[in-house]
């Protein structure tokens, strides 16, 4: 959680709020890859890429 807090403080101090959507999209893609690696929905996720 320290990483997320530091990231938020960096974005707030440097006015880099445009990074938030980029980080959110990367987190969503990471979660899809982790969850889709060994599940039945893996073929559907791989068609997205």
C-alpha positions, -999 to +999 in steps of 0.1 A: +000+000+000+030+023+005+036+022-033+001+033-041+003+061-015+036+073-029+022+071-064-008+092-055+013+117-036+036+120-067+007+126-090-008+151-067+024+171-061+035+171-097+000+176-112+004+144-133-033+134-131-032+122-167-012+092-154-043+078-136-061+064-166-029+049-179-023+031-146-059+020-143-058+004-178-025-013-171-040-027-138-071-040-156-050-057-183-027-072-157-057-086-138-072-100-170-039-118-179-035-132-144-071-144-141-073-156-177-042-176-176-056-208-161-093-204-165-120-214-190-123-178-203-086-178-215-095-183-252-118-153-251-092-131-234-065-141-259-087-130-288-086-094-274-048-093-279 
